Amino acid sequence: DPRIMAARVVVLLGFLASASAFAPSAMPAFGRSATARISKMGLRMAATMPKVPYDSVSPTGPSGPTLPAPGEDLSFLEATPYWDQTNVQVNIAKQKNPLIGKVVSVQRMVGPKAPGDTCNIVIDHRGELPYWEGQSYGVLPPGIDPKKNKPYGVRLYSIASTRYGDDKTGKTTTLCVRRATYTDPATGKEDPAKKGVCSNYLCDSKPGDEVKLTGPSGKVMLLPEEHPDNTYIMVATGTGIAPFRSFLRRLFGEGTPAGKNFKGLAWLFLGVANKDALLYDEEFQTYLRSYPDKVRLDYALSREGPLNKKGGKMYIQDKVEEYADEVFDALDKGAHIYFCGLKGMMPGIQDMLEAVCKSKNISFEEYLEKLKSNGQWHVEVY
């Protein structure tokens, strides 16, 4: 499809025009098993892999960009068959009896011009809190809530790693956390008394620190894998990228049966403030470059442009609207669409689909109900 190819070219040229290439030493990681024994072909591929332009900060080590090692077979946490979700577990650990995990690493993952601070946080759960892509963990921050005079309650975070964890051991999980702060509009200074308790606790944590975990929770965002030619449309704002990073890593970054059998399309829309605020961009660019027929990336950079068709800032709903007919056609053919992030994007998305329905003399209410009843509409917003 020439439109698809044109879109990819526009994305890549945009990054090439505005970003700086990363250092040769920041090569994508190919999995720990590859370091012991890797084929000559694999080495040639690693040596000739093109440099990836980006402005955000990519996580390093096991959390860095990855592709399956030659012959990699990650299947020890799969159902039989791998797409069977019958036994997906929830609430293994509860608030009254949380699992005590330990922080493995905390890495800042945005550039200096990004508004706010976002961290990639890896936590060791020892394999005792298994989860599936699309689920969430709860975190219990320490301390007493002064408003209620009792311990702080659970804060939910979408999981950003696959069930195998970034280190592929099946014993860790990764959270993508933005530090919540409050700036006094009168003084322009941050008010520490109003900062987010749990997000700052996590972003300030150090390797070895204990973390109380609950969950996993949720099934609405699970990835249906029975049909390998599925189209997955993923719409995220900010740290809402977490479940979609786990989807893409499962399909393209690891030697899973889902990835080996996938023949469909994974189309990601991500909305952030600017290029410095892009999350996991280097990883996503690696997938786009390695699987150009299976991956699409479209970013909305609200503070950098380009402007939307009305001359205003480009928000995520505006970016999706640019492809309104294409998105509608994909959904009409059975695509699954996912939303994760700020709930403010939803009215614009629904208005866009309603306009397309109107142009086709279709009832939007009936159309949306059909998507929901078919299990094609997946929403986790806040």
C-alpha positions as CSV (number, residue, x, y, z in Angstrom):
1,D,0.0,0.0,0.0
2,P,1.7,3.2,-1.1
3,R,0.0,5.2,1.7
4,I,1.6,3.0,4.3
5,M,5.0,3.3,2.8
6,A,4.7,7.0,2.5
7,A,3.7,7.3,6.2
8,R,6.7,5.3,7.2
9,V,9.0,7.5,5.1
10,V,7.5,10.6,6.7
11,V,8.1,9.2,10.2
12,L,11.7,8.3,9.5
13,L,12.6,11.5,7.6
14,G,11.1,13.5,10.5
15,F,13.4,11.9,13.0
16,L,16.4,12.1,10.7
17,A,15.8,15.8,10.2
18,S,15.5,16.8,13.8
19,A,17.4,14.3,15.9
20,S,20.9,13.3,16.7
21,A,22.2,9.8,16.1
22,F,23.1,7.7,19.2
23,A,26.6,6.5,19.9
24,P,27.8,3.3,18.3
25,S,28.3,1.8,21.7
26,A,24.6,2.0,22.4
27,M,23.8,-1.0,20.2
28,P,20.5,-2.8,20.8
29,A,20.9,-5.7,23.2
30,F,20.1,-9.1,21.7
31,G,19.4,-11.1,24.9
32,R,21.7,-12.6,27.5
33,S,21.6,-16.0,25.8
34,A,23.2,-14.6,22.7
35,T,26.3,-13.4,24.5
36,A,27.4,-17.0,25.2
37,R,26.9,-18.3,21.7
38,I,25.9,-16.2,18.7
39,S,26.1,-17.2,15.1
40,K,28.3,-15.3,12.6
41,M,25.1,-14.2,10.9
42,G,23.8,-12.7,14.1
43,L,27.1,-10.8,14.6
44,R,27.0,-9.4,11.1
45,M,23.4,-8.3,11.7
46,A,24.4,-6.5,14.9
47,A,27.4,-4.9,13.3
48,T,25.5,-3.5,10.3
49,M,22.4,-2.4,12.1
50,P,21.7,1.2,11.2
51,K,22.0,3.9,13.8
52,V,18.7,5.1,15.2
53,P,18.0,8.8,15.5
54,Y,16.3,9.9,18.7
55,D,16.2,12.7,21.3
56,S,14.8,11.0,24.3
57,V,16.9,8.8,26.6
58,S,16.7,5.1,26.0
59,P,16.9,2.6,28.9
60,T,20.1,0.5,28.8
61,G,21.0,-3.0,29.7
62,P,18.2,-5.6,29.7
63,S,15.6,-2.7,29.4
64,G,17.3,-1.4,26.2
65,P,16.2,-2.2,22.6
66,T,16.2,-5.9,21.9
67,L,15.6,-8.3,19.1
68,P,15.3,-12.1,19.5
69,A,18.7,-13.8,19.7
70,P,19.3,-16.3,16.9
71,G,17.3,-19.5,17.8
72,E,15.8,-17.8,20.9
73,D,12.8,-19.7,22.1
74,L,10.9,-18.1,25.0
75,S,8.0,-20.4,25.8
76,F,8.4,-21.4,29.4
77,L,5.6,-19.1,30.6
78,E,3.2,-19.8,27.7
79,A,-0.3,-21.3,28.0
80,T,-1.2,-24.3,25.8
81,P,-1.9,-23.2,23.2
82,Y,-0.1,-20.0,23.7
83,W,-3.1,-17.8,22.9
84,D,-5.5,-19.4,25.4
85,Q,-6.4,-16.8,28.1
86,T,-8.6,-19.1,30.1
87,N,-6.3,-19.3,33.1
88,V,-5.0,-15.7,33.2
89,Q,-4.7,-14.9,36.9
90,V,-5.7,-11.8,38.8
91,N,-5.2,-10.6,42.4
92,I,-2.6,-13.2,43.4
93,A,-1.3,-10.7,46.0
94,K,-3.8,-8.4,47.8
95,Q,-3.4,-5.2,49.8
96,K,-3.6,-7.1,53.1
97,N,-0.9,-9.5,52.1
98,P,1.3,-7.9,49.4
99,L,4.2,-9.5,47.8
100,I,7.5,-7.9,48.7
101,G,9.5,-7.2,45.6
102,K,13.0,-5.6,45.3
103,V,14.0,-2.8,43.0
104,V,16.6,-3.9,40.4
105,S,17.1,-0.7,38.5
106,V,15.8,2.8,38.0
107,Q,16.6,4.7,34.9
108,R,15.5,8.2,33.8
109,M,14.2,7.8,30.2
110,V,13.5,11.3,28.9
111,G,15.7,14.1,27.6
112,P,16.5,17.5,29.3
113,K,13.7,19.3,27.4
114,A,11.0,16.9,28.5
115,P,8.4,18.3,30.9
116,G,8.7,16.3,34.0
117,D,10.7,13.2,34.9
118,T,9.8,9.6,33.7
119,C,11.6,6.5,34.9
120,N,11.9,2.9,33.7
121,I,11.8,0.9,37.0
122,V,12.6,-2.9,37.1
123,I,11.4,-4.9,40.1
124,D,12.2,-8.4,41.0
125,H,9.1,-10.5,42.0
126,R,11.0,-13.8,42.0
127,G,8.5,-15.3,39.7
128,E,5.8,-15.3,42.4
129,L,3.6,-12.7,40.8
130,P,3.1,-13.8,37.2
131,Y,1.2,-11.6,34.8
132,W,0.3,-11.3,31.1
133,E,0.9,-8.4,28.8
134,G,-1.8,-5.7,29.3
135,Q,-2.2,-6.3,33.1
136,S,-1.3,-3.9,35.9
137,Y,0.5,-4.1,39.3
138,G,-0.5,-2.3,42.4
139,V,2.1,-0.5,44.5
140,L,1.7,0.3,48.2
141,P,3.8,3.3,49.1
142,P,5.1,3.5,52.6
143,G,3.8,6.1,55.1
144,I,0.5,7.4,56.5
145,D,-2.0,9.3,54.4
146,P,-2.5,12.5,56.5
147,K,-6.0,13.1,55.0
148,K,-7.2,9.7,56.2
149,N,-4.8,9.0,59.1
150,K,-4.1,5.5,57.8
151,P,-1.6,3.8,55.4
152,Y,-1.6,4.9,51.8
153,G,-3.8,2.9,49.5
154,V,-2.8,1.0,46.3
155,R,-1.7,2.9,43.2
156,L,-2.1,1.0,40.0
157,Y,0.6,1.0,37.2
158,S,0.3,-0.7,33.8
159,I,3.1,-3.1,33.3
160,A,5.6,-2.2,30.6
161,S,7.4,-5.5,30.2
162,T,6.3,-8.8,28.8
163,R,5.6,-11.7,31.2
164,Y,9.3,-12.7,30.8
165,G,10.5,-9.4,32.1
166,D,13.2,-7.2,30.4
167,D,15.8,-9.7,31.4
168,K,13.8,-12.6,30.0
169,T,14.0,-14.6,33.2
170,G,10.3,-14.5,34.1
171,K,11.1,-13.1,37.5
172,T,11.0,-9.3,37.0
173,T,8.5,-6.7,35.9
174,T,9.0,-3.2,34.5
175,L,7.0,-0.1,35.4
176,C,7.0,3.2,33.4
177,V,6.5,5.9,36.0
178,R,6.2,9.7,35.6
179,R,7.1,11.7,38.7
180,A,4.0,13.6,39.7
181,T,4.8,17.1,40.9
182,Y,2.8,20.3,41.5
183,T,4.0,23.8,40.5
184,D,2.5,26.7,42.3
185,P,1.2,29.0,39.5
186,A,1.8,32.1,41.6
187,T,5.5,31.4,42.4
188,G,6.4,29.1,39.5
189,K,8.1,26.8,42.0
190,E,7.3,23.2,42.9
191,D,5.4,22.5,46.1
192,P,6.9,19.4,47.7
193,A,3.9,19.1,50.0
194,K,1.7,18.3,46.9
195,K,3.9,15.9,45.0
196,G,2.7,12.5,44.0
197,V,3.5,10.1,46.9
198,C,3.8,6.8,45.0
199,S,5.4,8.1,41.8
200,N,8.1,10.0,43.7
201,Y,8.7,7.0,46.0
202,L,9.3,4.8,43.0
203,C,11.4,7.2,41.0
204,D,13.5,7.9,44.1
205,S,14.0,4.2,44.9
206,K,17.4,2.5,44.7
207,P,18.4,-1.1,43.7
208,G,17.7,-3.4,46.6
209,D,14.8,-1.3,48.0
210,E,11.8,-3.3,48.9
211,V,8.4,-2.6,47.2
212,K,5.0,-3.9,48.3
213,L,3.2,-5.2,45.2
214,T,-0.4,-6.3,44.6
215,G,-2.1,-7.8,41.6
216,P,-1.9,-8.5,38.8
217,S,-5.2,-6.9,37.8
218,G,-7.3,-6.4,34.7
219,K,-8.1,-8.4,31.6
220,V,-9.6,-5.7,29.4
221,M,-6.2,-4.8,27.8
222,L,-5.0,-8.4,27.1
223,L,-3.7,-9.1,23.6
224,P,-5.8,-11.6,21.6
225,E,-3.3,-13.8,19.8
226,E,-5.5,-16.6,18.4
227,H,-5.5,-15.1,14.9
228,P,-1.9,-14.2,14.0
229,D,-3.0,-11.8,11.2
230,N,-4.7,-9.4,13.6
231,T,-4.3,-5.7,13.4
232,Y,-3.6,-4.0,16.7
233,I,-4.1,-0.2,16.8
234,M,-2.6,1.3,20.0
235,V,-3.3,4.8,21.1
236,A,-1.3,6.2,24.1
237,T,-0.4,9.4,25.9
238,G,2.7,9.6,28.0
239,T,3.2,6.7,30.4
240,G,0.1,5.1,28.8
241,I,2.7,3.6,26.5
242,A,3.4,0.9,29.1
243,P,1.1,-1.9,27.9
244,F,1.9,-1.2,24.3
245,R,5.6,-1.5,24.9
246,S,4.9,-4.9,26.4
247,F,2.9,-5.8,23.3
248,L,5.6,-4.7,20.8
249,R,8.3,-6.4,22.8
250,R,6.4,-9.6,22.8
251,L,5.7,-9.5,19.1
252,F,9.1,-8.2,17.9
253,G,11.7,-8.1,20.7
254,E,11.5,-11.7,22.0
255,G,11.5,-15.2,20.6
256,T,8.0,-15.9,21.7
257,P,5.5,-18.1,19.8
258,A,3.3,-15.0,19.4
259,G,6.1,-13.1,17.8
260,K,7.2,-16.0,15.6
261,N,3.6,-16.5,14.3
262,F,2.6,-12.9,13.9
263,K,1.6,-11.9,10.4
264,G,-0.5,-8.8,11.1
265,L,0.1,-5.1,11.8
266,A,1.0,-3.3,15.0
267,W,0.1,0.4,14.6
268,L,1.2,2.7,17.5
269,F,0.0,6.2,18.0
270,L,1.9,8.0,20.9
271,G,1.2,11.5,22.1
272,V,3.9,13.4,24.1
273,A,5.0,17.0,24.5
274,N,8.2,16.9,22.4
275,K,10.9,14.6,21.1
276,D,12.7,14.6,24.4
277,A,9.6,13.2,26.0
278,L,9.3,10.2,23.7
279,L,9.3,6.9,25.6
280,Y,11.0,3.8,24.3
281,D,11.5,5.4,20.9
282,E,14.8,3.8,20.1
283,E,13.2,0.4,20.8
284,F,10.2,1.1,18.6
285,Q,12.4,2.4,15.8
286,T,14.4,-0.9,16.0
287,Y,11.1,-2.8,15.4
288,L,10.0,-0.5,12.6
289,R,13.3,-0.9,10.9
290,S,13.4,-4.7,11.4
291,Y,9.8,-5.4,10.6
292,P,8.7,-2.6,8.2
293,D,5.6,-4.5,7.0
294,K,4.3,-5.2,10.5
295,V,5.0,-2.0,12.4
296,R,3.7,1.6,12.0
297,L,4.6,4.5,14.2
298,D,2.8,7.9,14.4
299,Y,3.7,10.4,17.0
300,A,1.9,13.6,18.1
301,L,4.3,16.1,19.6
302,S,2.0,18.8,21.0
303,R,4.7,21.4,21.8
304,E,6.8,20.9,18.6
305,G,4.3,20.4,15.8
306,P,3.4,20.1,13.1
307,L,0.1,21.8,13.8
308,N,-3.2,19.9,13.4
309,K,-5.5,20.6,10.4
310,K,-7.2,23.4,12.4
311,G,-4.0,25.2,13.1
312,G,-3.8,24.2,16.7
313,K,-1.5,22.0,18.7
314,M,-1.2,18.4,17.5
315,Y,-2.6,16.1,20.2
316,I,-3.1,12.4,20.0
317,Q,-6.7,12.6,18.9
318,D,-5.7,14.9,16.0
319,K,-3.0,12.5,14.9
320,V,-5.5,9.6,14.8
321,E,-8.0,11.8,13.0
322,E,-5.5,12.1,10.1
323,Y,-6.0,8.4,9.4
324,A,-9.7,8.4,10.2
325,D,-10.8,6.4,7.2
326,E,-7.9,4.0,7.5
327,V,-8.6,3.3,11.2
328,F,-12.3,2.9,10.5
329,D,-11.7,0.4,7.7
330,A,-9.3,-1.6,9.8
331,L,-11.8,-1.8,12.6
332,D,-14.5,-2.8,10.1
333,K,-12.2,-5.7,9.2
334,G,-11.8,-6.9,12.8
335,A,-8.9,-4.8,14.1
336,H,-8.5,-4.3,17.9
337,I,-8.0,-0.7,19.1
338,Y,-6.5,0.1,22.5
339,F,-6.4,3.3,24.5
340,C,-4.2,3.9,27.5
341,G,-3.3,7.3,29.1
342,L,-5.2,10.5,29.8
343,K,-9.0,10.2,29.4
344,G,-9.1,13.6,27.7
345,M,-8.2,11.9,24.4
346,M,-11.4,9.8,24.3
347,P,-14.0,12.5,23.3
348,G,-11.9,13.5,20.3
349,I,-11.4,9.9,19.2
350,Q,-15.1,9.2,19.4
351,D,-16.0,12.4,17.6
352,M,-13.7,11.3,14.8
353,L,-15.3,7.9,14.5
354,E,-18.7,9.4,14.7
355,A,-18.0,11.7,11.8
356,V,-16.8,8.8,9.7
357,C,-20.0,6.8,10.6
358,K,-22.1,9.8,9.6
359,S,-20.4,10.0,6.2
360,K,-21.2,6.4,5.6
361,N,-24.8,6.7,7.0
362,I,-24.0,4.4,9.9
363,S,-25.3,4.8,13.4
364,F,-22.3,5.6,15.6
365,E,-24.0,4.2,18.7
366,E,-24.6,0.9,17.1
367,Y,-21.2,0.8,15.5
368,L,-19.4,1.5,18.9
369,E,-21.6,-1.1,20.6
370,K,-20.6,-3.6,18.0
371,L,-16.9,-3.0,18.6
372,K,-17.4,-3.4,22.3
373,S,-19.5,-6.6,22.0
374,N,-16.9,-8.1,19.6
375,G,-14.1,-7.4,22.1
376,Q,-12.4,-5.0,19.7
377,W,-12.5,-1.9,21.9
378,H,-10.0,-1.8,24.8
379,V,-9.9,1.2,27.1
380,E,-7.7,2.0,30.2
381,V,-7.7,5.7,30.8
382,Y,-7.4,8.0,33.9
